[in-house]
């Protein structure tokens, strides 16, 4: 089992201001790992222009044997550059990919398989398989431990409601809060009525059925009709002290 890991949030270059809401999913994973006694380093590259050089410096000067990346689809170009920077300097290090992009690609890939077709999802999924050592889809808080085993599987599927890796409301309640201490909280600047504020994830799932959403076929997003799984939409919490 890996005892030390560096988690990475790629930059979101498409945003006008990347330092508004911190990425909570990977900080929840970090909190669970720390609770289990695993040393966690965090590279929060949101808004960092020279992020590739920051990654190279970490690989040169660090001693971790495992990196874990999260990525939305718009973050994948940056995530790919980060992957290449790590791999060029340390060919043997384990690189894990989790987050919305790989989760939704895998869900679409399974949907194609059910229909007996090979389409864009299959192509995209195979490219991710070739690039990263381990793919974690769906809920990562428990699944990450399988990805850090001595001989991990290529795919850790936390997007299956029948799996123990899939979070229910009780598991969500029992998990520690996101490890915000691993990022520079003061560099994030969101306010409500002039008061500094942070985002939070209060519930699991999304009760809405927007036609443009790419996540309707992924159980990870707890679409409508799944009983107690309701809202995964981040809510903003007003706080005077953060």
C-alpha angles and dihedrals in degrees: 000000000000109000099189129040139172115218119203133202108196119219119267098221092175091067122090090220120018095185100072107086120018118223105261102185096069090042089056089053089048091052092052091049092049090049088056092053097256117140111240128196120188130210106191101187097175107138094001109135098192093045095141091058091047089054093048091050090052093050092047095048102030133079105209119131096201136050125191121199130190120199143175116208095265089051094055097091089057092041089054091052090049090050092051092048091053095043094048092058099034114025093177100051117111114244119196125193123202137151139081099316099057090038094056093040090054092047090052090046091054090048090054090050091054089052092047095240135122110216143146093304092058091049092048093047093050090052091054090048091053093048107042128050095221131016119206114195128187121358109015103185095090099016092063090073090061089050090054097051119119091254105024125187118249090243128035107192113207090156095082114097089207092058125093086229091067112094123234126190093269093052091047090053093049096049119097121256118266113288095247090162088076093066134055098262093181091062090064114084120192121143138185114204089343094309120117112250143180134208125244139186106234103172143013122257141010121266094197129090105207111179094221094056115112093201102072093107095048117090086204089080093051095226120204117294097043096111114231095011102099128146131016091163108124114245124206117240119203111225133172094200124040 
